[in-house]
Amino acid sequence: IIAIGKRLTKITPARGFCIEIGASITVLLSASLGLPVSTTHCQVGSTIGVGIAEGRKNAVNWKQFAIVFLGWVVTLVFSGLISAGLFAFVSLTPYKFPVPQSLKYCPGQQMFVFDTPEDSFRGIVCSGLNG
């Protein structure tokens, strides 16, 4: 909050109002078009827009914006790596266990099964770990 609210550009109550309205309109228009957007990115974009509207070259701290932008890129890459790792773990884990020979196909690659009539957890289907 400090990086955007104090270091990026000067914010007054009127500028804050314009930032909120600009970000809100962007989010509403994007939602009506079915586009996924980040409200944080919209806020930063609106803050930059208010700084640019001031008309001075040094109204926006471009070095601070570069740091924020780099944070977005690092977050995107890091979350992608974590998601890939989790997907690999979840999708490959059942194959690490011996599958019963009577099973030729595992519908849906179900990992967890809750047996409603017995009201108990049955184990991991298609892995041979039924218990």
Secondary structure, DSSP 8 states (H G I E B T S, - for coil): -HIIIIIIS---HHHHHHHHHHHHHHHHHHHHHT----HHHHHHHHHHHHHHHT--GGGS-HHHHHHHHHHHHHHHHHHHHHHHHHHHHHHHGGGGS---TT-S--GGG---EEETTTTEEEEETTTTEE-
